[in-house]
Amino acid sequence: MVLKRGFFLVVGLTALVLGLLGIVLPLLPTVPFILLAAFCFARSSERLHNWLMAHPWFADALTQWQQQGAIRKGLKRKAMMLSALSFSLSIVLVPLLWVKGLLFTMALFLLWYLSRIPEIE
């Protein structure tokens, strides 16, 4: 039991750090990492879960996701536009053709995933 909680705590903290980095780094998506952190904290640390669920940046989206399994239409649109913009910039700046192809594939997968998330009007 302790090992399982420790695993979820480490994964949750890692996801939180990656999600926070995703706010400023173009290749890291913020929303999936914050959702993963909330999932992991719910299974490992009540204190961290409560902190994340009450955080002013994430509370509304996490509560909507938890209660309705959906996110606001504007947040979804913003996530898709910023993801497309950051991947496009990365593709333009990267000199290696195979990396450009990999980035393009990752962008398509992420945009497909985001498009499948249910919306709240």
N, C-alpha and C positions, 0 to 999 in steps of 0.2 A: 504494500500500500504506500509506504514512504517513497519507494523507488518510482512508483507511478506518479505521485504528486510532484516529486523532484523533476521527473521528465517533463511534465506539463509546465512546470514553472520555468525551466530552462528554455523550452520551446516558446512559451509565452513572452518571456523577456527578450529573446532573440527576435521574435516577430514584432514586438513593440519597437525595438531599436531600428529594425529595418523599415517599419512603417514611418517612424519619425524621420529617418534618412530619406525616405521616399518623398517627403514634402519638398525637399530641396534638390534631390538627385533625379535626373530625368528617367533613368531606367528602372527605378524601383517604384512599384505601385503602392500607394499608401493604404487604400481601403481594404484589400484582401489581407494585408498583414495585421491591421488593427482588428479586423474581424477574427483572425486566427488568435491574436493575443487575448481577446475577450473570451473566446472559447476555452483556451488553455488556462487562463486565470480562474474561470468558473470552476475548473476541476483541480486547481492547485492552491490558490491563495484568495481567500474571501476579501482580504484587505486590498490587494491589487485590483481585483475584479470590481469592487465598489469604487475605487479611485478612478479606474478607466471609465466605468459607466456614468460617473458624475463629472468627468472632465469636460470643460466647456467646449473644447474643439470636437469631441467625439460623442458626447452623451446622446444628442438627438438621433444621430444616424444609427448608433448602436441599439438604442431603445426601439427605434422603428424596425430595425433588422430582427431584433429579438422577439418583438411582439407580432410583427406582420410578415417577416421574411422578405421585406422589400425596402427600397431606399427612395428618397424623394427624387422626382424626375429631374429637377435642377442639379442635384448632386451627381446623379448618374451622367447627365449631359456634360457637366464640368469634368468629371473623371475621364470620360471618353475623349473630350477635346484636349485636355492636358496630356493624356497618354499619347494620343496621336501626334500632338505637337512635339513632345519630348522624344518620342521614337523617331519622328521625321528629322529632327535636329541631329540626333545621334547617327542616323543613317547617312546624312549629308557629311558629317564630320569624320566618320570612320573611313580610313583609306582602303581597308581590305574588303574585297568583293564578297568573300564567303561570310565575313562578319556582317556586312550589309544585308545579305540574304537571311542570316540567322535573326538579326534584329527585325527585319520585315516580317518573318514568320512569327516571332514572338509578339509583335505588335498586332498582327491579325488574330492570333489566339486570344490575347488580352481583350481586344475590342469585341471579339465574338463572345467571350465570357461576360464582359460587362453588359453587352446587349441582351443577354439572357436573364439578367437580374430583374425581378419584378419591380414595377414602379408604383410609387404612391403619388397620386395626382395632387 
